[in-house]
Amino acid sequence: MVTTNGTQTFGLNYVTANRFYVGLESTISASFTECQGLGVRVKYETYYEGGVNDQQRILLGQPEFSEVTLKRGLSDDMVFWQWASQAMRTDSQKAIERRNVNILVFNQAGETMQCWTLIGAVPVGWKAPQLAADSSTVAIEELTLVYEGIKVAKSGTASATSLKGRNNGYFGSN
């Protein structure tokens, strides 16, 4: 795109970080105030080759996905607790439900700009809000998720897919 003064601009569509949905159930069941920790880091090893003093060799290893923490205002919706409490069971019913969880960022027009799918997500932490008699702020609860992989797309839906089994040892990203 060329502006009136003749300079060239690029049609990038930036979004603000405060417009997002997290699909935890088949529909959006909670309004989240914060989503933090989304990321991946590839492990690597550095080797130095004898006689080559101006370079190093980098060998890439496995990716390591960081924990994602979701925060929301406490309500009478128990979806966080119900999912997280499965991990604490000590009986034969301990099989926790893994899900593909979608995190969507959208622009001011409501169009999805990017969708991160956490593949095979499972809750590993739940934290109740801090309670103080003299406080007037909203009570915030937290859910921490770990996941087996990530898929990034320019579109998606605000839903979470319940996973029943692995295909060739892996969960699908749909």
VEXMIVO-116562 format. One record per residue (C-alpha): z, x, y; residue number from 1. Coordinates in Angstrom, 1 decimal. Each point is the difference from the previous one (the first is absolute). Last residue first. Layout:
BEGIN
[[Z X Y] NUM]
...
REM end
This chain:
BEGIN
[[15.2 -8.0 -30.8] 174]
[[1.2 3.7 -0.4] 173]
[[0.2 0.0 -3.8] 172]
[[3.1 1.3 -1.7] 171]
[[-0.4 3.1 -2.1] 170]
[[0.5 1.0 -3.6] 169]
[[-3.5 -1.0 -1.2] 168]
[[0.6 -3.4 1.5] 167]
[[3.7 -0.5 0.7] 166]
[[1.7 -3.3 -0.5] 165]
[[1.4 -3.2 1.7] 164]
[[-0.4 0.7 3.7] 163]
[[0.8 -2.6 2.7] 162]
[[-2.5 0.3 2.8] 161]
[[1.5 -0.1 3.5] 160]
[[-1.6 -2.1 2.8] 159]
[[-0.9 0.5 3.6] 158]
[[-3.7 0.4 -0.7] 157]
[[-2.2 3.1 0.4] 156]
[[-2.5 1.7 2.2] 155]
[[-0.8 3.4 1.3] 154]
[[1.2 1.7 -3.2] 153]
[[2.6 2.6 -1.0] 152]
[[1.2 0.2 -3.6] 151]
[[3.4 1.6 -1.0] 150]
[[1.5 1.2 -3.2] 149]
[[3.1 -0.2 -2.2] 148]
[[2.4 -1.7 2.3] 147]
[[3.5 0.3 1.3] 146]
[[1.6 -2.8 2.0] 145]
[[3.0 -0.3 2.3] 144]
[[1.2 -3.4 1.2] 143]
[[2.0 -0.3 3.2] 142]
[[2.1 -2.8 1.6] 141]
[[0.3 -0.5 3.8] 140]
[[2.6 -2.3 1.6] 139]
[[-1.3 -1.0 3.4] 138]
[[2.0 1.3 2.9] 137]
[[3.0 -1.7 1.6] 136]
[[2.7 2.5 -1.1] 135]
[[3.7 -0.2 0.6] 134]
[[0.9 -1.1 -3.5] 133]
[[-2.0 2.8 -1.6] 132]
[[-2.1 -0.3 -3.2] 131]
[[-2.5 2.7 -1.0] 130]
[[-2.8 -1.6 -1.9] 129]
[[-0.2 0.1 -3.8] 128]
[[-1.9 2.8 -1.6] 127]
[[-2.4 -0.2 -2.9] 126]
[[-1.3 3.0 -1.9] 125]
[[-2.3 1.0 -2.8] 124]
[[-2.5 -2.9 0.2] 123]
[[-3.2 0.4 -2.1] 122]
[[-3.6 0.4 1.2] 121]
[[-2.7 0.4 -2.6] 120]
[[-2.7 0.7 2.6] 119]
[[0.9 -0.1 3.7] 118]
[[-3.0 -1.5 1.6] 117]
[[-0.6 1.1 3.6] 116]
[[-2.2 -2.4 2.0] 115]
[[-1.7 0.9 3.3] 114]
[[-1.5 -1.8 3.0] 113]
[[0.7 -3.6 -1.1] 112]
[[-1.2 -2.2 2.8] 111]
[[2.7 -2.0 1.9] 110]
[[-1.8 0.3 3.4] 109]
[[2.8 2.4 1.2] 108]
[[-0.7 2.4 -2.8] 107]
[[1.3 -0.1 -3.6] 106]
[[1.9 2.4 -2.3] 105]
[[0.4 -1.1 -3.6] 104]
[[2.6 1.2 -2.6] 103]
[[-0.9 -1.2 -3.5] 102]
[[2.3 0.3 -2.9] 101]
[[-1.3 0.5 -3.5] 100]
[[2.9 -1.2 -2.1] 99]
[[2.3 1.2 -2.7] 98]
[[2.4 -2.5 -1.6] 97]
[[3.0 1.6 -1.4] 96]
[[0.6 0.1 -3.8] 95]
[[3.8 -0.1 0.0] 94]
[[0.1 -3.2 -2.0] 93]
[[1.3 1.9 -3.0] 92]
[[3.4 0.4 1.7] 91]
[[1.3 2.4 2.6] 90]
[[-1.6 -1.7 3.1] 89]
[[0.1 2.0 3.2] 88]
[[-3.8 0.3 0.4] 87]
[[-0.4 -3.8 -0.1] 86]
[[2.3 -0.2 3.0] 85]
[[-2.7 1.4 2.3] 84]
[[-2.4 -2.9 -0.6] 83]
[[2.5 -2.7 0.4] 82]
[[1.6 1.8 3.0] 81]
[[-3.2 0.3 1.9] 80]
[[-1.1 -3.5 -0.7] 79]
[[3.3 -1.6 1.0] 78]
[[-1.3 -2.1 3.0] 77]
[[3.1 -1.3 1.8] 76]
[[-0.7 2.5 2.8] 75]
[[0.8 3.6 1.0] 74]
[[-2.4 1.4 2.5] 73]
[[-2.4 2.4 -1.6] 72]
[[-0.3 3.6 -1.0] 71]
[[-2.5 1.6 -2.5] 70]
[[0.6 3.5 -1.2] 69]
[[-2.9 1.9 -1.7] 68]
[[0.9 3.0 -2.1] 67]
[[-2.5 2.9 0.1] 66]
[[-2.8 0.6 -2.4] 65]
[[-0.5 3.4 -1.6] 64]
[[-3.5 1.1 -0.7] 63]
[[-0.6 2.4 -2.9] 62]
[[-1.0 3.6 0.4] 61]
[[-2.4 1.8 2.3] 60]
[[-0.6 3.8 -0.3] 59]
[[-0.1 1.8 3.3] 58]
[[-1.3 3.6 0.2] 57]
[[0.9 2.2 2.9] 56]
[[-2.2 1.8 2.5] 55]
[[-0.1 3.1 2.3] 54]
[[1.5 2.6 -2.4] 53]
[[-2.4 -0.4 -2.8] 52]
[[0.6 3.2 -2.0] 51]
[[2.3 -1.7 -2.5] 50]
[[-0.3 -3.8 0.1] 49]
[[2.9 -1.9 1.4] 48]
[[0.9 -3.3 -1.6] 47]
[[1.4 -3.2 1.7] 46]
[[1.0 -2.9 -2.1] 45]
[[-0.5 -3.6 0.9] 44]
[[1.6 -3.5 -0.2] 43]
[[-2.0 -2.7 1.7] 42]
[[2.1 -2.2 2.4] 41]
[[-0.4 -3.7 0.2] 40]
[[1.2 -2.5 2.6] 39]
[[1.6 -3.3 1.0] 38]
[[3.6 0.9 1.1] 37]
[[0.7 -2.9 2.2] 36]
[[-0.7 -3.7 0.3] 35]
[[2.0 -1.8 2.7] 34]
[[0.7 -3.5 1.3] 33]
[[-1.3 -1.8 -3.0] 32]
[[-0.5 -3.8 0.1] 31]
[[0.5 -1.3 -3.5] 30]
[[-1.6 -2.1 -2.7] 29]
[[-3.6 0.9 0.7] 28]
[[-1.7 -1.7 -2.9] 27]
[[-0.5 1.0 -3.6] 26]
[[3.2 2.0 0.4] 25]
[[0.6 3.3 1.7] 24]
[[-3.0 0.2 2.2] 23]
[[1.0 2.0 3.1] 22]
[[-1.5 -1.0 3.3] 21]
[[-0.6 2.2 3.1] 20]
[[-0.4 -0.1 3.7] 19]
[[2.6 2.2 1.6] 18]
[[-1.8 3.3 -0.5] 17]
[[-2.7 -0.8 2.6] 16]
[[-3.6 0.2 -1.0] 15]
[[-2.9 2.1 1.1] 14]
[[-3.6 -1.2 -0.4] 13]
[[-2.2 3.0 0.5] 12]
[[-3.3 -0.7 1.6] 11]
[[-0.6 3.5 1.2] 10]
[[-0.6 0.8 3.6] 9]
[[-3.0 1.7 1.7] 8]
[[0.0 0.8 3.6] 7]
[[-2.8 -1.4 2.2] 6]
[[2.1 -1.4 2.8] 5]
[[-0.6 -3.6 -1.2] 4]
[[1.3 0.8 -3.5] 3]
[[-2.1 1.0 -3.0] 2]
[[0.9 -1.3 -3.5] 1]
REM end
